[in-house]
Amino acid sequence: MKKGEFLSTGEVERFLAHFPLGLQDIALELRNMLASLCPGATERILWGGLSYHDSAKGGPIRGAICQIELCDDHVRLSFIHGARLKDPKALLEGDRKSKRYVRLISYEEVPWEAITELIRAAADLDPSTFDAPLKPLRPRGYDPIAEEYAEKYFNELDHKPFDRLLLDRFAARVRDLGPVCDLGCGPGQIARYLHERGVDAFGVDLSPEMVALARRLNPGLRFEQGDMRDLRALPAGDNAWGGIAAFYSIIHIPRQGVVRALCELWRVLRPGGSLLLAFHIGDEVVHLDEWWGKRVSLDFTFFSLEEMEDYIRQAGFDILEVLERAPYESVEHSSQRGYIWATKS
Ligand SMILES: C[S@@+](CC[C@H](N)C(=O)[O-])C[C@H]1O[C@@H](n2cnc3c(N)ncnc32)[C@H](O)[C@@H]1O
C-alpha cells in the first residue's frame, strides 16, 4: 500500500462529536487500528460514517477495507467484501453477500483481537482476483503420479465402509436426477461406484493423464478433462447435472478461489441436485515437490468444517449434512476427513 490520506484529527472529532462518548471511544480505537494496520488507506466521511479504502485497489467500493458507522446505540463496523473474509469467531452479521458487519456496543466487550484480524484480512483482500480471468492451474499436476495414484486408490472403497454408506445414500438421492459428475475424479473410483448403483455417472478431472487412466480402468464410462472452476468448456450448461461428488479435489483450489469454484458447481447443478464434498480437515496448506519418487508441484489445502460450511452457504447451497471421520490408517493419508452434503434449492 502506498501512503494513504487520513482526515485531520479535528475533522474526525467534529464528525464524531454528536455521538455518545462510549461510541466515540470505540470509533477512535478502530480508527487508530486502521491507521496502524493500513497506513496506505484513504479515509473519507462517506455514507454517514468513516470509510476506508485502498485507492491502489480501486475506489471506496471495490478497494473498500471497512466502514465505521455510528448508530444510536452501537458502532457498526461494516465490510463490503465481508463475505470473502475468514471469520473464525463468527462475528460477522448480515446475510447479504456484501456488506457484512460487526455490532460493537461497549468498549470493554469489543473482541479487539478478532477485530484486528478481520481488518487485517480485509486490507489484504485483492479485488483484482474477485472476477479476474482464472489463473490457470497446473493441469499436469497429477500427470506424473497418475499410475501410482490409481494403483493405491482405485480400489480404496473396499476398505472404506463409511464412504460406501455415504455414497449409497447419495446414489439413492441423485439416481433419478440426471447425470452425476465425479468431479476431480482421479482414476474414477467414485464414478464407478455410483455407476454400479444405477447412477448415470461420469468423471471430470483436470489432469489429462488421470482422464486417460480413468477411461482405461472404467470402460463404458465417460471421462472428460475439465476445470471445476469453469465447467462451461465441457460444455456444462446451467442446471444440467443432478449431482456432483467431489472427493478431495476442492483441496487443490486455493482458499481464496473456493467460493468462486463452488458457485460454478451451484450453476451446473439442477434445483434439487446434490453436492457431496470430501476434504481433509485442518487449516494448513501442504506443498509437495516430490511424491512417490516423482517430481510434482502440488498444494493441498486443508479446511475446517465451519470454514467450508461458510463457503458452501456463500455459494448459495443449503447444507444437508456435515460429517467427520477419523482416517482409515494404512488405507489413506492420516488426516481427519470432512464431508459436506449440500443441495441447490
Ligand atoms: C486427491 S485427487 C482425488 C481423486 C479422487 N477423487 C479420489 O478421491 O481419489 C485430486 C484430483 O483432483 C484433480 N483436480 C485438481 N484440481 C482440479 C480442478 N480444478 N478441476 C478438476 N479436477 C481437479 C486432480 O487432477 C486429481 O486427480
The ligand as a Tripos MOL2 file, in Angstrom:
@<TRIPOS>MOLECULE
LIG
   27    29     1     0     0
SMALL
NO_CHARGES

@<TRIPOS>ATOM
      1 C1         -6.5170  -36.1410   -4.4120 C.3       1 LIG1
      2 S1         -7.0280  -36.4550   -6.0380 S.3       1 LIG1
      3 C2         -8.6470  -37.1290   -5.7540 C.3       1 LIG1
      4 C3         -9.0410  -38.1070   -6.8060 C.3       1 LIG1
      5 C4        -10.3130  -38.8790   -6.4700 C.3       1 LIG1
      6 N1        -11.4660  -38.0180   -6.4310 N.3       1 LIG1
      7 C5        -10.1410  -39.5950   -5.1780 C.2       1 LIG1
      8 O1        -10.9720  -39.3850   -4.2650 O.co2     1 LIG1
      9 O2         -9.2150  -40.3950   -5.0510 O.co2     1 LIG1
     10 C6         -7.3960  -34.8660   -6.6590 C.3       1 LIG1
     11 C7         -7.8410  -34.8650   -8.0940 C.3       1 LIG1
     12 O3         -8.4120  -33.5950   -8.3810 O.3       1 LIG1
     13 C8         -7.9870  -33.2000   -9.6640 C.3       1 LIG1
     14 N2         -8.0850  -31.7450   -9.7470 N.ar      1 LIG1
     15 C9         -7.2950  -30.8170   -9.1570 C.ar      1 LIG1
     16 N3         -7.7220  -29.5840   -9.4610 N.ar      1 LIG1
     17 C10        -8.8140  -29.7300  -10.2420 C.ar      1 LIG1
     18 C11        -9.7010  -28.8230  -10.8970 C.ar      1 LIG1
     19 N4         -9.5290  -27.5190  -10.8000 N.pl3     1 LIG1
     20 N5        -10.7000  -29.3220  -11.6340 N.ar      1 LIG1
     21 C12       -10.8660  -30.6660  -11.7760 C.ar      1 LIG1
     22 N6        -10.0640  -31.5640  -11.1820 N.ar      1 LIG1
     23 C13        -9.0590  -31.1060  -10.4160 C.ar      1 LIG1
     24 C14        -6.5700  -33.7150   -9.7690 C.3       1 LIG1
     25 O4         -6.0990  -33.8080  -11.0980 O.3       1 LIG1
     26 C15        -6.6830  -35.0490   -9.0810 C.3       1 LIG1
     27 O5         -6.9840  -36.0860   -9.9740 O.3       1 LIG1
@<TRIPOS>BOND
     1     1     2 1
     2     2     3 1
     3     2    10 1
     4     3     4 1
     5     4     5 1
     6     5     6 1
     7     5     7 1
     8     7     8 2
     9     7     9 1
    10    10    11 1
    11    11    12 1
    12    11    26 1
    13    12    13 1
    14    13    14 1
    15    13    24 1
    16    14    15 ar
    17    14    23 ar
    18    15    16 ar
    19    16    17 ar
    20    17    18 ar
    21    17    23 ar
    22    18    19 1
    23    18    20 ar
    24    20    21 ar
    25    21    22 ar
    26    22    23 ar
    27    24    25 1
    28    24    26 1
    29    26    27 1
@<TRIPOS>SUBSTRUCTURE
     1 LIG1         1 GROUP 0 **** ****
